[in-house]
Amino acid sequence: MKIRSLAVLFKLRLASLVVVSAAFGYLFGIPAGAFSWAGILGLCVAGTLLTGASNAFNQILEVKEDGLMKRTGGRPLVSGALSSTEAVVAAFLAAGIATLMLWLQFGALTSILGFISLFMYVALYTPLKKLSSWAVFVGAFPGAFPPMLGYVAATGHFDLGAGLLFAMQFMWQFPHFWAIAWVLDEDYARAGFRLLPGGRTPDRSASSMILLYTLFVIPVGMLPWVFGFVGLPALITAFAAGLVMVVPAVRLFLTQDTRHARKLMFASFLYLPLVQLAYVLDRL
């Protein structure tokens, strides 16, 4: 029972998506002939622990708000399946082990990036959610770290390639998260969260911002081709996947119908791994 509760506390399903993004960044950056199973396995384990720790700290700080929302009412700290002490100990252990693993296997730079991501998510994004919709902007920074961190783990340094992977995932997060915020607006409102652009309720003004940032996703996703990191197949994939996101964003703007926000949300879930996989296959 405790193991299952810890899995929910660490949000392992979500953590797995983050780890996949980091793994793609690693594969994108790894020099020819330098691939290591131990390297990618270590990155995935450390990434899972680090993301799990971030999620755990988030739930520790938001236990009151989680108790007010239907979506989160069954989380282990709300239900009492885990005590606050157990959650804090588990979060600190996971964070410490992950940071040490990254340091020992990939060096100081990768470990520092992992720690900065954790710090920004827990100390900046989480408390800001209660105060301002600007939390989405702040949260987009640690949210864009995984592919960059994976790239730096593979290369040992930060360069343009790492920056381009960061930029793509950074821009992607705005329509992705705002679509989720639109779908869950009533539930978020119960906890006092207003996370749509400008802190608005779902309306035409919010949907116009969602559409604008969805359009931005397309050129930013094409930048690795512009700078010569990938070829035409990855360019076509990024453009086509971006269009798949734009279609429901346009319909959301025209109708303000939550069904289209949900379609945009699912399209964004498809976009990220598909485009990152295309980047990797094109590099190989």
Secondary structure, 3 states (H helix, E strand, C coil): CHHHHHHHHHCHHHHHHHHHHHHHHHHHHCCCCCCCHHHHHHHHHHHHHHHHHHHHHHHHHCHHHHCCCCCCCCCHHHHCCCCHHHHHHHHHHHHHHHHHHHHHHHCHHHHHHHHHHHHHHHHHHHHHCCCCCCHHHHHHHHHCHHHHHHHHHHHCCCCHHHHHHHHHHHHHHHHHHHHHHHHCHHHHHHCCCCCCHHHCCCCHHHHHHHHHHHHHHHHHHCHHHHCCCCCHHHHHHHHHHHHHHHHHHHHHHHHCCHHHHHHHHHHHHHHHHHHHHHHHHHHC
